[in-house]
């Protein structure tokens, strides 16, 4: 028995070493930027890790090193503090600083475009779709029986956070529904019994909610949960104006058939910053169709499912990420 236990020690040490190596490949600070477009051969080196191919939606951290190799290679990086974009030309090495890229090798210069977020990092939401650090509590309920089918009603629900906001959900055949709005603490601040599966608040009802504040909404019927509570925000007038401008740019490019991957990246960032979870979900599904084998797409999808209140689908997306060779630790 003792000799068998001794023989297992090297195997245990190997497993622990592999686990520690895996965690070392993932910086534990929040990313400050994301790769929005890759041309040619480009690589990224996280702190205490080896170079690896740079991919669309790769999170970038302060202290990372980026490299472009060969003619035609180029990297586009978007920083979250003010949504500004930097373009790194071919045959260059650059270090990631807190507020941008700093060239360490190569000819030419890094192009730094003007800020596209006039509010700064403190004026919008943290872009959870790129920055949220996964923890075990995120996935509570993910392993319940029939969890995926139970979450479908929530996935089909939509909130339009214009003023006044409107809500719609799948008709489950119930004679009546209870639509509720909650503070982030869980305290219910408004509710209404309805016979239809949609409702737009009156101006009087909407004026009781604070603009620029996060709320949750949900729907029940008798003791059945139809829509699990998930977040939305009533935008202030400046935020609404900014979002409408960004949406118009994206829509124009789409109508002209000129959308690039960087446009999807930018618009997903904006939707995340204003907490438009439903629009972010629609975008990431299109991005998954564009690049179905990119684990970084599933990294973003995992976080959107979580904010939508669907841990079962989030866990399925995370498992798909791992199957594709991605690393995205879930911390205690």
LUMBA-225654 format. One record per residue: x, y, z of N, C-alpha, C in turn. Coordinates in steps of 0.05 Angstrom, whole numbers, plus 5000, padded with zeros to 4 digits. Example, Ala and Ser with C-alpha at 12.3 -4.5 7.8 and 13.67 -1.06 7.14 Angstrom:
% LUMBA-225654
526448865156524649105156526449345156/525749555142527349795143525850015157/
END
This chain:
% LUMBA-225654
501749765000500050005000501750255000/503950255018505650485019507150534993/508150314982509650344957507850444934/505350354934503450454913502950754917/502650834942502151124948504551284939/507051184944509451324936509551354906/508751144892508851154862506951364851/504751424866502751614856503651904860/505651944878506452224884507452374859/509152254842509952404818507652484801/505552314799503252374782501752614794/501452614820500052834833501553094829/504153084832505853324828505553424799/505453244780505153314752502553454747/500353354759497653474755497653754767/498853784791498954054804500554244787/502754144777504554314760503054414735/501554234723500054304699497854504705/496554464728494454654736495654934742/497954944755499255204761500155334735/501155174717502055284691499755404676/497455264677495055354663494155624674/494255654701493455904713495456124707/498056044705500156244699499756364671/498456204653498056304626495856524625/494356544647492156734648492756954668/493357204660493757414680491357444698/491757504723489557514742488457804745/489758004733488658264733486558284711/484958494712482958524691484258624666/483258534643484358644618483658934614/485259084600484759364595484159424566/484459214549483959254520483258984508/482658994482481958754468482958774439/483858554427484658554399482158554382/481858754366479458774350479758674321/482258654312482658554284485558474281/485958254267488658144262489058104232/491358214222492158164194494758014195/495057814178497657684176498457534201/501057524207502157384230502557574253/501257524275501557694299501357514323/502857584344502957424368502657604393/501857474415501557624440502957454462/504257604481505557474503504557594529/502957444544502157534570504457514590/504357654612506457644632506957354641/509457274642510257004652509056784634/508656844609507656644590509256654564/508856454547510156454521508556604500/509756674478508356794456506356584445/504056684437501956524424500656684402/499356554383498056714361495956904373/495957144363493957344371491457284355/489157284369486657224356484557444362/482657454345480457644349479257604376/478757824390477557834417479457744439/482057724433483957654454484057884475/483657824501483858024521486858114524/487258364528489958474531490258604558/492558554571493058644598495458834598/495559004618497959174622500358994627/502559054612504858884615505158684593/503058634577503258444554505158554533/506158374516507758444493506458344468/506258524448505058464422507158474401/506858294381508858284359507458234333/508258384312507358324285509758234268/509458034251511657924236510957904207/512558034190512358004161510658214148/510958254122509458444107506458384109/504858594111501958564112500958504140/502658454160501758394187500958664201/498858644217497858884230495958804253/495858954274494158904297492459154303/489959124308488259334318487559264347/487959454365487459414393485659644403/483559574418481759774429481959784459/482360024470482760054499480060144512/479560024536476960064548476560334562/478760464569478460714584476960934569/477460954543476061154527475261044499/475460784495474760654470476560734447/478860844452480560914430481960674418/482560694393483760474377486660534371/488360334372491160364364491860154343/493260244322493960064300496960014300/497659774302500559694304501359584276/503259704263504059624235505759374236/506559284212508159044209510959054221/511958824228514758794238515358984262/513758954282514059134306513558974331/514859054353514358954379513459184397/511359144413510359364429509559254457/509959424477509159354504506559494511/504859354525502259474532502459624558/501959884557501960054580499060094589/498660234612495960274622494160424603/495360604588493760774570494360744541/495760534533496360504505498760324500/499660314474501860154466504460324465/506660194472509260334470511160154454/512060264431513860114413516560054427/517459804424520159734435521959654412/520859554390522559484367520959534341/522459594320521159614293521259894282/520759904256520560164242517660264243/517260514234514660624233513560694261/511060774262509860864287507160734291/506360724316503760624323501760854319/499560794305497461004301495560994324/495161214337493261234359490961414351/488561294348486161444340484961594363/483261794358482061954379480161784396/479561864421477661724438474861714425/473461494429470761474419468661454441/469661474466467861474489468361734505/466661934502467162194515466862194545/465761974556465261964585467561854601/469461714589471561594603470661344617/472561204630471960944642469960964665/469961194679468161234701465361314693/464961374668462261474659460561254646/461661014643460160794632460660544648/459060334642459460084657462159954650/463259804669465559634663464659434641/466159414620465359234598465558944605/463458844620463558574631464058364610/463258404586463558204565466458144560/468258324566471058284562472558254589/471558374611473158404635472358234659/469958124659468957984683470657744689/471557724714473157494723471257284734/471257044722469356834730469956724758/467856684773468056554799465956334801/466356154820464655914822461655994826/461256214842458556294847457056384822/458456464801457156534776455456314765/456256064771454955834758453155684777/452155814797450155684815447655604799/446855364802444555264787445155164759/447655174751448355094724447954794719/447954634740447854344737445154224745/443154404748440454304755439354154731/437553974737436253804717434653984698/434853944672433354084652433854394653/436254464661436854754664436754904638/437754774616437754914590434954974580/433154784583430454834574429055044593/429755044618428555234637429455514631/431755544618432855814613431855934586/430555774570429855864543427956104543/426056104562424256334564425756594569/427756584586429356824592430956904568/432056714553433656774529431956914508/429456854507427656964486426457234495/426857304520425757554530427457794520/426258024518427658264509426658514524/428558684530427858944541429159164523/427559364517428459594502428559834522/430959914529431260104551431060394542/429560444520428960724512427060834533/426361084530424461194550421761254537/419661134548419560934570420560664560/421560494578422460224569420160044563/420659844546418659644539419859364543/418059174549418958904556417158704540/418358494530416758284518418058014523/416457814524417357544530415557344516/416357094516414856884502412256824517/410056804502407556744514407456444522/407256394548407356124558404456004561/402456144550399756054552398356094578/399556264595398356324621396256544619/394156534636392156744634393157014643/395157024660396257284668399157254676/400657484675403457494682403957724701/405957684718406857894736409558004727/409558244716412058374707413058544731/415558504738416658644761419358774754/419958994767422559134765423659144793/426259084795427659064821430059254821/430759334846433359454850435459234849/437959304847440059104846440258944872/439159054893439158914919436958694920/435258694900433058494899430358614908/430358854918427858984927426159054903/423658974904421859034881420859324884/421159474862420359754862417859804846/417059604829414659644812413759374802/411159334799410159094788407359144776/406558974758403959004745403058734735/400558674738399358424728398258474700/399058304681398358344653397158094641/395558124621394457894606395957834580/397658024572399257984548402157954555/403757854536406657794541408458024532/407458264535409058504528407858744543/409658934549408559174562410659404559/409659644554411259884554410360054576/412160134594411460304616410360574606/408460674621407460944616409661144624/409461394615411361594623411261634653/408861624665408661664693410061434708/409761184699411060964712414160984709/414961054684417861064679419161284695/417761504699418961734714419561664743/418561444753419161354780421761204782/422861134758425461004757427661214752/430061164762432261354759433861284734/434361494718436061454695439061424704/440461254689443261204695443661004717/441460874727441560684748440960404738/442260204748441759924739439359814754/437659684740435359534751435459244740/433759084751433158814739430158794734/429458634714426658584709426258284706/423858194713423157914710420157874708/419357634701416557564697415957304710/413657294724412757044736409757004728/408856754730406056684726405356474747/403656554766403056384789405756344804/406556094807409156034820411255974800/410856024775412755944753414356194745/416956154742418756364732418756354702/417856564689417756584660420356714650/421156934663423657074656425257114682/427556994683429257034706430257334707/430257454730431157734732433957774720/434157974702436758054691436758354687/439158464684439658754686438858904661/438159154666437959354644438459624657/438859824640439460104650437860294633/436460484647435260714634437460914629/438060974604440361144598439661434603/441661584612441461874613441361984584/440562224580440462334553443162344539/445362424553448062414540448862124532/448361934549448961654542447261554519/444761624519442961544497443861664471/444561914471445562044447448061914437/449961854455452461714447451961444435/450161294449449561024439448261034412/446361214408445061234382446961294360/448961454365451061524346452661274339/453461114359454960874354453360664339/450760644346449060454333448660534303/448460794298448160894270450560824253/452960854265455460784250455360484242/454760314262454660024257452559954236/450160074239447960014220448660104192/449960334189450660434162452660244149/454660154164456659974153455359704145/453459614161452059364155450459394129/449059614126447459654102449259674077/451659784081453559804058455259554054/454659354071456159104069459159144073/459859324092462659394097463559324125/462059164140462759104167465258934168/467159004185469458844191469258734220/471058554227470958434254471358654275/472958854268473359064288470859224294/469059244274466559384279464759234298/464658964296463258804315464458834343/467058834345468458854370467759124384/467859334368467359604379464459624389/462559524373459759554380459059374404/460259144406459858964429460859104454/463159244452464159394475462159604484/461059754465459159964472456659844485/455559624474453159504485453759404513/456159304518456959214545457159454564/458159674554458459914571455860044579/453760014563451160134570449259924581/450259674584448759454596446359374578/446759374552444659274534445258984529/444358814547445058534546443758394522/441358464516439958334493441358394466/442158644463443458704438446258574437/447558564460450158424461449858134454/447658004462447157724456446757684426/445257864413444857854384447557884369/449258064379451758104366453657864368/453857754392455757534396454957294381/452357254377451457034360452357064331/452257314321453257364294456357324293/457757404315460657364316461357074317/459756914331460256624332459956504304/458056604289457756494261460156574244/461356804249463656894233466056724240/466456664266468956524274468156304295/466956084285465755884304467855724319/470355734312472355574326474255744343/473555994347475156174363474256164392/475956054410475056034439474456304451/475656524441475156784453472256884448/471056784427468256854422466556724444/467256474452465756334473466356454500/468756574503469356714528467356944532/466857094511464957314513462157214516/461457004502458756884503458156784532/460156664545459756574572458856804590/460157034588459557264605456857384598/456157384573453457494566451257314577/451557054575449656864586449356914616/451556954630451457004659449857254665/450357464651448957714656445957694648/445357514631442557464623441157284643/442557184663441357014683441056724675/442956634658442756364647445356214652/445856114677448355984683448755724669/446555584663446855324648447955364621/446955564606448055624580450855734582/451455884603454155994607456155764611/455355564627457155334631457555184605/455455154589455755014563457655164545/457555434545459355594528462155574539/462555564565465155534576466455264569/464855054570465854794562466654784533/465154924516465854944488468555094484/468955304500471455444500473755254506/473455094527475554914535476054694513/473854604501474154404479475754514456/475554774451476954904430479854984438/480654914462483354964471483755224485/481555364493481755614507482155574537/483255784550483655784579482056024590/480355964610478756174622478156074651/479956114670479655994696477156094711/475955904726473755974744474955964772/474956194786476256224812474356164834/475356074858473656014881472056264890/
END
